[in-house]
Amino acid sequence: MEYIYAALLLDAVGKEVTEDSIKSVVKAAGKEPDEAMAKSVVSALKGVNIKDVIKNAQAVQATAQAAAPQAAKQEEKKSEAEEKKSEEAAASGLASLFG
């Protein structure tokens, strides 16, 4: 995870995300850098605009948060209807006992 954080930090300050720069950030944080991990992160981020990805992720999160109250209301209505049906079924079952 620290390699992703290093890439985010480098991008935030306007530095190029390279293997060497990621390893430098990881080392500065007090951890021994793993060359394979740095290489993997750089290759995964090749051609990716990190700022756009973050911006899109925030937009998706905002949309999900806006939709959550509606979904909760629909679920609440379903559970109320199911509860009412089960109460009616229980009442009819008791009525048949006392006949």
C-alpha positions as a LaTeX table, in Angstrom:
\begin{tabular}{lrrr}
\hline
Residue & $x$ (\AA) & $y$ (\AA) & $z$ (\AA) \\
\hline
Met1 & 0.00 & 0.00 & 0.00 \\
Glu2 & 2.87 & 2.34 & 0.71 \\
Tyr3 & 3.86 & 2.18 & $-2.97$ \\
Ile4 & 0.44 & 3.47 & $-4.00$ \\
Tyr5 & 0.69 & 6.21 & $-1.39$ \\
Ala6 & 4.12 & 7.11 & $-2.74$ \\
Ala7 & 2.71 & 7.37 & $-6.27$ \\
Leu8 & $-0.17$ & 9.54 & $-5.04$ \\
Leu9 & 2.21 & 11.78 & $-3.13$ \\
Leu10 & 4.52 & 12.17 & $-6.11$ \\
Asp11 & 1.61 & 12.99 & $-8.40$ \\
Ala12 & 0.19 & 15.48 & $-5.89$ \\
Val13 & 3.43 & 17.46 & $-5.80$ \\
Gly14 & 3.81 & 17.32 & $-9.57$ \\
Lys15 & 6.74 & 14.89 & $-9.71$ \\
Glu16 & 7.06 & 12.13 & $-12.27$ \\
Val17 & 6.05 & 8.69 & $-10.96$ \\
Thr18 & 9.07 & 6.49 & $-11.69$ \\
Glu19 & 10.55 & 3.43 & $-10.04$ \\
Asp20 & 13.37 & 5.48 & $-8.56$ \\
Ser21 & 11.09 & 8.20 & $-7.23$ \\
Ile22 & 8.75 & 5.66 & $-5.63$ \\
Lys23 & 11.67 & 3.84 & $-4.05$ \\
Ser24 & 13.00 & 7.14 & $-2.73$ \\
Val25 & 9.69 & 8.01 & $-1.08$ \\
Val26 & 9.35 & 4.54 & 0.44 \\
Lys27 & 12.91 & 4.68 & 1.73 \\
Ala28 & 12.34 & 8.18 & 3.16 \\
Ala29 & 9.34 & 6.76 & 5.02 \\
Gly30 & 11.67 & 4.32 & 6.75 \\
Lys31 & 10.95 & 1.13 & 4.84 \\
Glu32 & 13.33 & $-0.86$ & 2.66 \\
Pro33 & 12.02 & $-0.45$ & $-0.91$ \\
Asp34 & 11.11 & $-3.50$ & $-2.96$ \\
Glu35 & 12.20 & $-2.99$ & $-6.56$ \\
Ala36 & 9.60 & $-5.41$ & $-7.93$ \\
Met37 & 6.76 & $-3.59$ & $-6.16$ \\
Ala38 & 7.95 & $-0.21$ & $-7.41$ \\
Lys39 & 8.20 & $-1.57$ & $-10.94$ \\
Ser40 & 4.74 & $-3.12$ & $-10.67$ \\
Val41 & 3.14 & 0.13 & $-9.51$ \\
Val42 & 4.82 & 2.18 & $-12.22$ \\
Ser43 & 3.72 & $-0.26$ & $-14.94$ \\
Ala44 & 0.16 & $-0.35$ & $-13.57$ \\
Leu45 & $-0.02$ & 3.45 & $-13.57$ \\
Lys46 & 1.53 & 3.88 & $-17.02$ \\
Gly47 & $-0.78$ & 6.13 & $-19.04$ \\
Val48 & $-3.11$ & 6.73 & $-16.08$ \\
Asn49 & $-4.01$ & 10.27 & $-15.10$ \\
Ile50 & $-4.15$ & 9.91 & $-11.31$ \\
Lys51 & $-6.00$ & 13.19 & $-10.79$ \\
Asp52 & $-8.78$ & 12.08 & $-13.18$ \\
Val53 & $-9.09$ & 8.73 & $-11.44$ \\
Ile54 & $-9.46$ & 10.41 & $-8.05$ \\
Lys55 & $-11.95$ & 12.91 & $-9.45$ \\
Asn56 & $-14.07$ & 10.13 & $-11.00$ \\
Ala57 & $-13.92$ & 8.06 & $-7.80$ \\
Gln58 & $-15.22$ & 11.02 & $-5.81$ \\
Ala59 & $-18.07$ & 11.51 & $-8.29$ \\
Val60 & $-19.05$ & 7.84 & $-8.04$ \\
Gln61 & $-18.95$ & 8.02 & $-4.26$ \\
Ala62 & $-21.18$ & 11.12 & $-4.23$ \\
Thr63 & $-23.67$ & 9.41 & $-6.54$ \\
Ala64 & $-23.74$ & 6.33 & $-4.32$ \\
Gln65 & $-24.30$ & 8.45 & $-1.22$ \\
Ala66 & $-27.19$ & 10.25 & $-2.90$ \\
Ala67 & $-28.81$ & 6.95 & $-3.90$ \\
Ala68 & $-28.40$ & 5.30 & $-0.49$ \\
Pro69 & $-31.34$ & 7.03 & 1.28 \\
Gln70 & $-33.73$ & 6.02 & $-1.51$ \\
Ala71 & $-32.59$ & 2.42 & $-1.35$ \\
Ala72 & $-33.01$ & 2.42 & 2.42 \\
Lys73 & $-36.58$ & 3.76 & 2.11 \\
Gln74 & $-37.47$ & 1.08 & $-0.43$ \\
Glu75 & $-36.00$ & $-1.63$ & 1.78 \\
Glu76 & $-37.92$ & $-0.26$ & 4.77 \\
Lys77 & $-41.20$ & $-0.38$ & 2.82 \\
Lys78 & $-40.50$ & $-4.00$ & 1.79 \\
Ser79 & $-39.74$ & $-5.08$ & 5.34 \\
Glu80 & $-42.89$ & $-3.35$ & 6.67 \\
Ala81 & $-45.03$ & $-5.14$ & 4.08 \\
Glu82 & $-43.40$ & $-8.50$ & 4.87 \\
Glu83 & $-43.86$ & $-7.91$ & 8.59 \\
Lys84 & $-47.55$ & $-7.14$ & 8.10 \\
Lys85 & $-48.01$ & $-10.33$ & 6.05 \\
Ser86 & $-46.31$ & $-12.45$ & 8.71 \\
Glu87 & $-48.47$ & $-10.88$ & 11.44 \\
Glu88 & $-51.61$ & $-11.67$ & 9.42 \\
Ala89 & $-50.45$ & $-15.23$ & 8.86 \\
Ala90 & $-49.75$ & $-15.66$ & 12.58 \\
Ala91 & $-53.15$ & $-14.24$ & 13.49 \\
Ser92 & $-54.95$ & $-16.56$ & 11.08 \\
Gly93 & $-53.00$ & $-19.52$ & 12.45 \\
Leu94 & $-54.03$ & $-18.65$ & 16.01 \\
Ala95 & $-57.64$ & $-18.16$ & 14.91 \\
Ser96 & $-57.73$ & $-21.69$ & 13.52 \\
Leu97 & $-56.61$ & $-23.05$ & 16.90 \\
Phe98 & $-59.48$ & $-21.41$ & 18.73 \\
Gly99 & $-61.90$ & $-21.88$ & 15.98 \\
\hline
\end{tabular}
